Structures are given as structure tokens and as C-alpha cells.
Amino acid sequence: MRFEFSYGDSRFGILTPTRIVFSGYTRGRDGADGAPELSLGGRVVFEYGGFRRFDVAPPDSRLDAPGNRQGN
């Protein structure tokens, strides 16, 4: 297996991933010198654009004590 990670600058002031590659190899055949040669079995590539910040808010930010909920 081979893993390749590429990072780039972002507007957040930290490095963020731009590309991740996973490659899997299988033993192919023996070379002329008798050493095993590997063959690419498969590859998966993830490429990312600019990251952005998002906000998440619960639909109801009011917290009730246990047992004091409406409908109980």
C-alpha cells in the first residue's frame, strides 16, 4: 500500500488537504534478476477544493432539566 498526502495553504491560516491518493499493489511477476515486481492493483484519488467554515445551531437552544420537559 502507498499513501500520498498533499497539503496547501488555506484562508484559515493552516494547511488543509488538497489531494489524497491511496494505491494498492499486488505481486506481479519475477523480474529478470529474480526479484519480485509489483503491479498496481488499484488507486483511489480524493481531490479537494477550498475549505470553508460553516455554522451549526440546534433548532431549539433552550435546555430543560431532566423531568421538566413539556409533555411529561
N, CA, C and O atoms as a CHARMM CRD file, in Angstrom:
* protein
*
  288
    1    1 MET  N      0.85300  -1.17100   0.00000 PROA 1      0.00000
    2    1 MET  CA     0.00000   0.00000   0.00000 PROA 1      0.00000
    3    1 MET  C      0.89700   1.23300   0.00000 PROA 1      0.00000
    4    1 MET  O      1.99000   1.23800   0.56800 PROA 1      0.00000
    5    2 ARG  N      0.40800   2.25200  -0.64200 PROA 2      0.00000
    6    2 ARG  CA     1.12000   3.53100  -0.64700 PROA 2      0.00000
    7    2 ARG  C      0.09300   4.63200  -0.41400 PROA 2      0.00000
    8    2 ARG  O     -0.98000   4.62800  -1.01800 PROA 2      0.00000
    9    3 PHE  N      0.42400   5.56800   0.45700 PROA 3      0.00000
   10    3 PHE  CA    -0.43900   6.69100   0.78900 PROA 3      0.00000
   11    3 PHE  C      0.30700   7.97200   0.46900 PROA 3      0.00000
   12    3 PHE  O      1.44600   8.15200   0.89900 PROA 3      0.00000
   13    4 GLU  N     -0.32300   8.86000  -0.28000 PROA 4      0.00000
   14    4 GLU  CA     0.27900  10.15500  -0.61800 PROA 4      0.00000
   15    4 GLU  C     -0.66900  11.26200  -0.16400 PROA 4      0.00000
   16    4 GLU  O     -1.85900  11.23700  -0.48000 PROA 4      0.00000
   17    5 PHE  N     -0.14300  12.22100   0.57200 PROA 5      0.00000
   18    5 PHE  CA    -0.93500  13.33000   1.07500 PROA 5      0.00000
   19    5 PHE  C     -0.31500  14.63100   0.60700 PROA 5      0.00000
   20    5 PHE  O      0.88200  14.84900   0.79400 PROA 5      0.00000
   21    6 SER  N     -1.11800  15.50200  -0.00100 PROA 6      0.00000
   22    6 SER  CA    -0.65900  16.82300  -0.43000 PROA 6      0.00000
   23    6 SER  C     -1.48900  17.87400   0.30000 PROA 6      0.00000
   24    6 SER  O     -2.71300  17.76700   0.38100 PROA 6      0.00000
   25    7 TYR  N     -0.81100  18.88800   0.82800 PROA 7      0.00000
   26    7 TYR  CA    -1.47900  19.93700   1.58700 PROA 7      0.00000
   27    7 TYR  C     -1.16700  21.29500   0.96400 PROA 7      0.00000
   28    7 TYR  O     -0.13100  21.46600   0.32200 PROA 7      0.00000
   29    8 GLY  N     -2.06500  22.25600   1.15600 PROA 8      0.00000
   30    8 GLY  CA    -1.85700  23.60800   0.65900 PROA 8      0.00000
   31    8 GLY  C     -2.32600  24.62800   1.67300 PROA 8      0.00000
   32    8 GLY  O     -3.06200  24.30600   2.60600 PROA 8      0.00000
   33    9 ASP  N     -1.89700  25.84900   1.48300 PROA 9      0.00000
   34    9 ASP  CA    -2.31700  26.93900   2.36100 PROA 9      0.00000
   35    9 ASP  C     -3.82000  27.17100   2.24000 PROA 9      0.00000
   36    9 ASP  O     -4.42100  26.90300   1.20000 PROA 9      0.00000
   37   10 SER  N     -4.41100  27.66900   3.31000 PROA 10     0.00000
   38   10 SER  CA    -5.84300  27.97700   3.28300 PROA 10     0.00000
   39   10 SER  C     -6.06400  29.35500   3.87500 PROA 10     0.00000
   40   10 SER  O     -5.15200  29.94700   4.45400 PROA 10     0.00000
   41   11 ARG  N     -7.26500  29.85800   3.73000 PROA 11     0.00000
   42   11 ARG  CA    -7.59400  31.17900   4.28600 PROA 11     0.00000
   43   11 ARG  C     -7.74700  31.13300   5.79900 PROA 11     0.00000
   44   11 ARG  O     -7.92900  32.17600   6.42600 PROA 11     0.00000
   45   12 PHE  N     -7.67600  29.94200   6.40200 PROA 12     0.00000
   46   12 PHE  CA    -7.77100  29.80200   7.84800 PROA 12     0.00000
   47   12 PHE  C     -6.40300  29.88000   8.52100 PROA 12     0.00000
   48   12 PHE  O     -6.31300  29.83400   9.74800 PROA 12     0.00000
   49   13 GLY  N     -5.34400  29.99600   7.73100 PROA 13     0.00000
   50   13 GLY  CA    -4.00900  30.08600   8.29000 PROA 13     0.00000
   51   13 GLY  C     -3.39300  28.73700   8.66100 PROA 13     0.00000
   52   13 GLY  O     -2.37100  28.68800   9.34500 PROA 13     0.00000
   53   14 ILE  N     -4.01200  27.64300   8.21100 PROA 14     0.00000
   54   14 ILE  CA    -3.47100  26.30400   8.44900 PROA 14     0.00000
   55   14 ILE  C     -3.40500  25.56000   7.12500 PROA 14     0.00000
   56   14 ILE  O     -4.05800  25.94600   6.15600 PROA 14     0.00000
   57   15 LEU  N     -2.61600  24.49400   7.08700 PROA 15     0.00000
   58   15 LEU  CA    -2.57100  23.66300   5.88700 PROA 15     0.00000
   59   15 LEU  C     -3.80900  22.77600   5.85500 PROA 15     0.00000
   60   15 LEU  O     -4.21100  22.22200   6.87900 PROA 15     0.00000
   61   16 THR  N     -4.40700  22.64400   4.68700 PROA 16     0.00000
   62   16 THR  CA    -5.55500  21.76400   4.50200 PROA 16     0.00000
   63   16 THR  C     -5.24500  20.81100   3.35100 PROA 16     0.00000
   64   16 THR  O     -4.46200  21.15600   2.46600 PROA 16     0.00000
   65   17 PRO  N     -5.84700  19.61300   3.34400 PROA 17     0.00000
   66   17 PRO  CA    -5.54800  18.65600   2.28100 PROA 17     0.00000
   67   17 PRO  C     -6.04400  19.14400   0.91900 PROA 17     0.00000
   68   17 PRO  O     -7.14500  19.68200   0.80600 PROA 17     0.00000
   69   18 THR  N     -5.23000  18.95500  -0.09900 PROA 18     0.00000
   70   18 THR  CA    -5.63100  19.27100  -1.46500 PROA 18     0.00000
   71   18 THR  C     -5.80100  17.99500  -2.29100 PROA 18     0.00000
   72   18 THR  O     -6.58300  17.95100  -3.24000 PROA 18     0.00000
   73   19 ARG  N     -5.04200  16.94600  -1.90200 PROA 19     0.00000
   74   19 ARG  CA    -5.11300  15.69400  -2.64900 PROA 19     0.00000
   75   19 ARG  C     -4.63700  14.54400  -1.76300 PROA 19     0.00000
   76   19 ARG  O     -3.61900  14.65300  -1.07900 PROA 19     0.00000
   77   20 ILE  N     -5.38500  13.44400  -1.78300 PROA 20     0.00000
   78   20 ILE  CA    -5.01100  12.22900  -1.06700 PROA 20     0.00000
   79   20 ILE  C     -5.10400  11.07800  -2.06500 PROA 20     0.00000
   80   20 ILE  O     -6.11300  10.92900  -2.75300 PROA 20     0.00000
   81   21 VAL  N     -4.05600  10.27100  -2.14100 PROA 21     0.00000
   82   21 VAL  CA    -4.01700   9.14700  -3.08400 PROA 21     0.00000
   83   21 VAL  C     -3.70300   7.87100  -2.30800 PROA 21     0.00000
   84   21 VAL  O     -2.70900   7.80900  -1.58400 PROA 21     0.00000
   85   22 PHE  N     -4.55100   6.85300  -2.46000 PROA 22     0.00000
   86   22 PHE  CA    -4.31900   5.52300  -1.91000 PROA 22     0.00000
   87   22 PHE  C     -4.05000   4.58700  -3.07200 PROA 22     0.00000
   88   22 PHE  O     -4.87700   4.46700  -3.97600 PROA 22     0.00000
   89   23 SER  N     -2.90000   3.91900  -3.06000 PROA 23     0.00000
   90   23 SER  CA    -2.54600   2.97200  -4.12400 PROA 23     0.00000
   91   23 SER  C     -2.30000   1.60900  -3.49500 PROA 23     0.00000
   92   23 SER  O     -1.63100   1.49500  -2.46800 PROA 23     0.00000
   93   24 GLY  N     -2.84700   0.58300  -4.12100 PROA 24     0.00000
   94   24 GLY  CA    -2.63800  -0.78800  -3.66400 PROA 24     0.00000
   95   24 GLY  C     -1.89600  -1.56900  -4.73100 PROA 24     0.00000
   96   24 GLY  O     -2.20200  -1.46200  -5.91800 PROA 24     0.00000
   97   25 TYR  N     -0.92300  -2.35200  -4.30300 PROA 25     0.00000
   98   25 TYR  CA    -0.09600  -3.10300  -5.24300 PROA 25     0.00000
   99   25 TYR  C     -0.19500  -4.58900  -4.95500 PROA 25     0.00000
  100   25 TYR  O     -0.40100  -5.00300  -3.81400 PROA 25     0.00000
  101   26 THR  N     -0.04600  -5.38300  -6.00000 PROA 26     0.00000
  102   26 THR  CA    -0.02100  -6.83700  -5.88100 PROA 26     0.00000
  103   26 THR  C      1.27600  -7.34500  -6.48800 PROA 26     0.00000
  104   26 THR  O      1.87800  -6.68800  -7.33800 PROA 26     0.00000
  105   27 ARG  N      1.69100  -8.49800  -6.05000 PROA 27     0.00000
  106   27 ARG  CA     2.90200  -9.07500  -6.62600 PROA 27     0.00000
  107   27 ARG  C      2.58200  -9.50600  -8.04900 PROA 27     0.00000
  108   27 ARG  O      1.71700 -10.35300  -8.26900 PROA 27     0.00000
  109   28 GLY  N      3.27600  -8.92500  -9.00300 PROA 28     0.00000
  110   28 GLY  CA     3.02000  -9.22000 -10.40700 PROA 28     0.00000
  111   28 GLY  C      3.77800 -10.43800 -10.89600 PROA 28     0.00000
  112   28 GLY  O      3.19000 -11.49900 -11.10700 PROA 28     0.00000
  113   29 ARG  N      5.06200 -10.29300 -11.07500 PROA 29     0.00000
  114   29 ARG  CA     5.88100 -11.38400 -11.59400 PROA 29     0.00000
  115   29 ARG  C      7.30300 -11.18700 -11.11300 PROA 29     0.00000
  116   29 ARG  O      7.63100 -10.17300 -10.49600 PROA 29     0.00000
  117   30 ASP  N      8.13800 -12.16300 -11.40000 PROA 30     0.00000
  118   30 ASP  CA     9.55500 -12.03300 -11.07100 PROA 30     0.00000
  119   30 ASP  C     10.27100 -11.36500 -12.23400 PROA 30     0.00000
  120   30 ASP  O     10.06000 -11.71300 -13.39500 PROA 30     0.00000
  121   31 GLY  N     11.12300 -10.39700 -11.90200 PROA 31     0.00000
  122   31 GLY  CA    11.88000  -9.68700 -12.92500 PROA 31     0.00000
  123   31 GLY  C     13.03700 -10.52800 -13.44700 PROA 31     0.00000
  124   31 GLY  O     13.22000 -11.66700 -13.01900 PROA 31     0.00000
  125   32 ALA  N     13.81000  -9.97700 -14.36000 PROA 32     0.00000
  126   32 ALA  CA    14.93900 -10.67400 -14.96900 PROA 32     0.00000
  127   32 ALA  C     15.98400 -11.06400 -13.92200 PROA 32     0.00000
  128   32 ALA  O     16.68300 -12.06500 -14.07500 PROA 32     0.00000
  129   33 ASP  N     16.08200 -10.26500 -12.85800 PROA 33     0.00000
  130   33 ASP  CA    17.05900 -10.57100 -11.80700 PROA 33     0.00000
  131   33 ASP  C     16.48800 -11.47300 -10.72000 PROA 33     0.00000
  132   33 ASP  O     17.15300 -11.73500  -9.71700 PROA 33     0.00000
  133   34 GLY  N     15.26500 -11.94700 -10.91200 PROA 34     0.00000
  134   34 GLY  CA    14.63100 -12.84800  -9.95500 PROA 34     0.00000
  135   34 GLY  C     13.91100 -12.13300  -8.82500 PROA 34     0.00000
  136   34 GLY  O     13.23100 -12.77500  -8.02500 PROA 34     0.00000
  137   35 ALA  N     14.05000 -10.81100  -8.74600 PROA 35     0.00000
  138   35 ALA  CA    13.36300 -10.04800  -7.70700 PROA 35     0.00000
  139   35 ALA  C     11.89300  -9.85700  -8.08300 PROA 35     0.00000
  140   35 ALA  O     11.57900  -9.67400  -9.26000 PROA 35     0.00000
  141   36 PRO  N     10.99400  -9.89600  -7.10500 PROA 36     0.00000
  142   36 PRO  CA     9.57800  -9.71500  -7.42700 PROA 36     0.00000
  143   36 PRO  C      9.28600  -8.28300  -7.88000 PROA 36     0.00000
  144   36 PRO  O      9.85800  -7.32700  -7.35600 PROA 36     0.00000
  145   37 GLU  N      8.40400  -8.15300  -8.84500 PROA 37     0.00000
  146   37 GLU  CA     7.95200  -6.84600  -9.32000 PROA 37     0.00000
  147   37 GLU  C      6.50800  -6.66100  -8.88200 PROA 37     0.00000
  148   37 GLU  O      5.72500  -7.61100  -8.87300 PROA 37     0.00000
  149   38 LEU  N      6.17000  -5.45800  -8.52800 PROA 38     0.00000
  150   38 LEU  CA     4.81200  -5.15900  -8.08400 PROA 38     0.00000
  151   38 LEU  C      3.99100  -4.58200  -9.22200 PROA 38     0.00000
  152   38 LEU  O      4.50100  -3.84200 -10.06400 PROA 38     0.00000
  153   39 SER  N      2.71200  -4.93100  -9.23500 PROA 39     0.00000
  154   39 SER  CA     1.76700  -4.37700 -10.21300 PROA 39     0.00000
  155   39 SER  C      0.72900  -3.54800  -9.45800 PROA 39     0.00000
  156   39 SER  O      0.31600  -3.90100  -8.35300 PROA 39     0.00000
  157   40 LEU  N      0.32000  -2.45600 -10.06700 PROA 40     0.00000
  158   40 LEU  CA    -0.71400  -1.62000  -9.46400 PROA 40     0.00000
  159   40 LEU  C     -2.02900  -2.37600  -9.48100 PROA 40     0.00000
  160   40 LEU  O     -2.52400  -2.73800 -10.54900 PROA 40     0.00000
  161   41 GLY  N     -2.60100  -2.61700  -8.31100 PROA 41     0.00000
  162   41 GLY  CA    -3.86900  -3.31500  -8.20700 PROA 41     0.00000
  163   41 GLY  C     -5.05600  -2.36900  -8.24500 PROA 41     0.00000
  164   41 GLY  O     -6.12100  -2.71900  -8.75600 PROA 41     0.00000
  165   42 GLY  N     -4.87300  -1.16800  -7.70500 PROA 42     0.00000
  166   42 GLY  CA    -5.94900  -0.18500  -7.69700 PROA 42     0.00000
  167   42 GLY  C     -5.48400   1.12200  -7.09800 PROA 42     0.00000
  168   42 GLY  O     -4.49600   1.16700  -6.36500 PROA 42     0.00000
  169   43 ARG  N     -6.20300   2.18600  -7.41500 PROA 43     0.00000
  170   43 ARG  CA    -5.85000   3.51700  -6.91700 PROA 43     0.00000
  171   43 ARG  C     -7.12900   4.31400  -6.70200 PROA 43     0.00000
  172   43 ARG  O     -8.04700   4.28500  -7.52200 PROA 43     0.00000
  173   44 VAL  N     -7.16600   5.02800  -5.57300 PROA 44     0.00000
  174   44 VAL  CA    -8.28000   5.90900  -5.25800 PROA 44     0.00000
  175   44 VAL  C     -7.70300   7.29300  -5.01900 PROA 44     0.00000
  176   44 VAL  O     -6.75500   7.44900  -4.25000 PROA 44     0.00000
  177   45 VAL  N     -8.27800   8.31100  -5.68500 PROA 45     0.00000
  178   45 VAL  CA    -7.77600   9.68200  -5.58100 PROA 45     0.00000
  179   45 VAL  C     -8.90000  10.58300  -5.06900 PROA 45     0.00000
  180   45 VAL  O    -10.00600  10.58600  -5.61000 PROA 45     0.00000
  181   46 PHE  N     -8.59900  11.34500  -4.02000 PROA 46     0.00000
  182   46 PHE  CA    -9.52100  12.35100  -3.49700 PROA 46     0.00000
  183   46 PHE  C     -8.88300  13.71200  -3.72700 PROA 46     0.00000
  184   46 PHE  O     -7.74400  13.94000  -3.31900 PROA 46     0.00000
  185   47 GLU  N     -9.60300  14.61500  -4.37600 PROA 47     0.00000
  186   47 GLU  CA    -9.11200  15.97700  -4.59300 PROA 47     0.00000
  187   47 GLU  C    -10.09300  16.95200  -3.95700 PROA 47     0.00000
  188   47 GLU  O    -11.30900  16.81000  -4.09000 PROA 47     0.00000
  189   48 TYR  N     -9.54100  17.94800  -3.26200 PROA 48     0.00000
  190   48 TYR  CA   -10.35300  18.87900  -2.50500 PROA 48     0.00000
  191   48 TYR  C    -10.16200  20.29900  -3.01700 PROA 48     0.00000
  192   48 TYR  O     -9.05800  20.69200  -3.39300 PROA 48     0.00000
  193   49 GLY  N    -11.24400  21.05900  -3.02700 PROA 49     0.00000
  194   49 GLY  CA   -11.18900  22.48300  -3.33900 PROA 49     0.00000
  195   49 GLY  C    -10.99000  23.26600  -2.05500 PROA 49     0.00000
  196   49 GLY  O    -10.52300  22.72100  -1.05500 PROA 49     0.00000
  197   50 GLY  N    -11.34000  24.52700  -2.07800 PROA 50     0.00000
  198   50 GLY  CA   -11.18300  25.37100  -0.90000 PROA 50     0.00000
  199   50 GLY  C    -12.11200  24.95500   0.22300 PROA 50     0.00000
  200   50 GLY  O    -13.28900  24.67400  -0.00300 PROA 50     0.00000
  201   51 PHE  N    -11.58300  24.91700   1.42600 PROA 51     0.00000
  202   51 PHE  CA   -12.40300  24.61300   2.58500 PROA 51     0.00000
  203   51 PHE  C    -13.09100  25.88200   3.04800 PROA 51     0.00000
  204   51 PHE  O    -12.56600  26.98300   2.87900 PROA 51     0.00000
  205   52 ARG  N    -14.26600  25.72300   3.63200 PROA 52     0.00000
  206   52 ARG  CA   -14.97400  26.89300   4.14700 PROA 52     0.00000
  207   52 ARG  C    -15.55100  26.56000   5.50900 PROA 52     0.00000
  208   52 ARG  O    -15.83700  25.40400   5.82200 PROA 52     0.00000
  209   53 ARG  N    -15.70900  27.56400   6.28100 PROA 53     0.00000
  210   53 ARG  CA   -16.24400  27.41400   7.62700 PROA 53     0.00000
  211   53 ARG  C    -17.76900  27.46600   7.55500 PROA 53     0.00000
  212   53 ARG  O    -18.33500  28.21000   6.75400 PROA 53     0.00000
  213   54 PHE  N    -18.41800  26.68300   8.38500 PROA 54     0.00000
  214   54 PHE  CA   -19.87300  26.72700   8.43600 PROA 54     0.00000
  215   54 PHE  C    -20.31000  26.74500   9.89100 PROA 54     0.00000
  216   54 PHE  O    -19.56900  26.31100  10.77300 PROA 54     0.00000
  217   55 ASP  N    -21.51300  27.24500  10.14200 PROA 55     0.00000
  218   55 ASP  CA   -22.06300  27.31800  11.48600 PROA 55     0.00000
  219   55 ASP  C    -23.18900  26.30900  11.62200 PROA 55     0.00000
  220   55 ASP  O    -23.94500  26.06100  10.68300 PROA 55     0.00000
  221   56 VAL  N    -23.28000  25.74500  12.78800 PROA 56     0.00000
  222   56 VAL  CA   -24.35600  24.80500  13.08700 PROA 56     0.00000
  223   56 VAL  C    -25.01900  25.27000  14.37700 PROA 56     0.00000
  224   56 VAL  O    -24.34600  25.50700  15.38000 PROA 56     0.00000
  225   57 ALA  N    -26.32500  25.39600  14.34600 PROA 57     0.00000
  226   57 ALA  CA   -27.06800  25.78900  15.53400 PROA 57     0.00000
  227   57 ALA  C    -28.22200  24.81200  15.72200 PROA 57     0.00000
  228   57 ALA  O    -28.88300  24.43900  14.75300 PROA 57     0.00000
  229   58 PRO  N    -28.46700  24.40000  16.94900 PROA 58     0.00000
  230   58 PRO  CA   -29.59700  23.49500  17.17600 PROA 58     0.00000
  231   58 PRO  C    -30.90400  24.23400  16.92000 PROA 58     0.00000
  232   58 PRO  O    -30.95100  25.45800  17.05000 PROA 58     0.00000
  233   59 PRO  N    -31.96200  23.52200  16.56100 PROA 59     0.00000
  234   59 PRO  CA   -33.23800  24.17800  16.29700 PROA 59     0.00000
  235   59 PRO  C    -33.80700  24.85800  17.53800 PROA 59     0.00000
  236   59 PRO  O    -34.48900  25.87600  17.41900 PROA 59     0.00000
  237   60 ASP  N    -33.53900  24.31500  18.72700 PROA 60     0.00000
  238   60 ASP  CA   -34.01100  24.91400  19.97400 PROA 60     0.00000
  239   60 ASP  C    -32.84100  24.90600  20.95200 PROA 60     0.00000
  240   60 ASP  O    -32.42100  23.84500  21.41200 PROA 60     0.00000
  241   61 SER  N    -32.32600  26.06800  21.26500 PROA 61     0.00000
  242   61 SER  CA   -31.14400  26.13100  22.11200 PROA 61     0.00000
  243   61 SER  C    -31.49900  26.19100  23.59900 PROA 61     0.00000
  244   61 SER  O    -30.60700  26.38100  24.42600 PROA 61     0.00000
  245   62 ARG  N    -32.75900  26.03600  23.95800 PROA 62     0.00000
  246   62 ARG  CA   -33.18900  26.06100  25.35000 PROA 62     0.00000
  247   62 ARG  C    -32.99900  24.66100  25.95200 PROA 62     0.00000
  248   62 ARG  O    -33.42800  23.66600  25.36700 PROA 62     0.00000
  249   63 LEU  N    -32.36100  24.59100  27.11000 PROA 63     0.00000
  250   63 LEU  CA   -32.15300  23.31600  27.78800 PROA 63     0.00000
  251   63 LEU  C    -33.04900  23.23000  29.00400 PROA 63     0.00000
  252   63 LEU  O    -33.08100  24.14800  29.82400 PROA 63     0.00000
  253   64 ASP  N    -33.77300  22.13800  29.12500 PROA 64     0.00000
  254   64 ASP  CA   -34.61400  21.89700  30.28700 PROA 64     0.00000
  255   64 ASP  C    -33.93400  20.87400  31.18900 PROA 64     0.00000
  256   64 ASP  O    -33.21000  19.99800  30.71500 PROA 64     0.00000
  257   65 ALA  N    -34.17000  20.99000  32.48300 PROA 65     0.00000
  258   65 ALA  CA   -33.66100  20.00000  33.42700 PROA 65     0.00000
  259   65 ALA  C    -34.38000  18.67500  33.17200 PROA 65     0.00000
  260   65 ALA  O    -35.52600  18.67800  32.72200 PROA 65     0.00000
  261   66 PRO  N    -33.73700  17.55900  33.44700 PROA 66     0.00000
  262   66 PRO  CA   -34.39900  16.25400  33.24700 PROA 66     0.00000
  263   66 PRO  C    -35.70000  16.17900  34.04600 PROA 66     0.00000
  264   66 PRO  O    -35.73700  16.60400  35.20100 PROA 66     0.00000
  265   67 GLY  N    -36.74200  15.65600  33.45900 PROA 67     0.00000
  266   67 GLY  CA   -38.04700  15.52200  34.10400 PROA 67     0.00000
  267   67 GLY  C    -38.91200  16.75600  34.00100 PROA 67     0.00000
  268   67 GLY  O    -40.08400  16.69800  34.37300 PROA 67     0.00000
  269   68 ASN  N    -38.38700  17.88300  33.50900 PROA 68     0.00000
  270   68 ASN  CA   -39.15200  19.10900  33.39700 PROA 68     0.00000
  271   68 ASN  C    -39.50600  19.41000  31.93000 PROA 68     0.00000
  272   68 ASN  O    -39.80700  20.55100  31.58100 PROA 68     0.00000
  273   69 ARG  N    -39.46700  18.42300  31.11700 PROA 69     0.00000
  274   69 ARG  CA   -39.75700  18.64800  29.69300 PROA 69     0.00000
  275   69 ARG  C    -41.26000  18.72800  29.49800 PROA 69     0.00000
  276   69 ARG  O    -42.03400  18.14100  30.25500 PROA 69     0.00000
  277   70 GLN  N    -41.65700  19.45800  28.48100 PROA 70     0.00000
  278   70 GLN  CA   -43.06600  19.58700  28.16100 PROA 70     0.00000
  279   70 GLN  C    -43.57900  18.24700  27.67500 PROA 70     0.00000
  280   70 GLN  O    -42.88400  17.54800  26.93700 PROA 70     0.00000
  281   71 GLY  N    -44.77600  17.88000  28.07400 PROA 71     0.00000
  282   71 GLY  CA   -45.37900  16.63400  27.63200 PROA 71     0.00000
  283   71 GLY  C    -45.11900  15.49800  28.59100 PROA 71     0.00000
  284   71 GLY  O    -45.60400  14.39000  28.36300 PROA 71     0.00000
  285   72 ASN  N    -44.34900  15.73700  29.69200 PROA 72     0.00000
  286   72 ASN  CA   -44.10700  14.67500  30.70600 PROA 72     0.00000
  287   72 ASN  C    -45.06800  14.82800  31.84000 PROA 72     0.00000
  288   72 ASN  O    -45.03400  14.04300  32.78800 PROA 72     0.00000
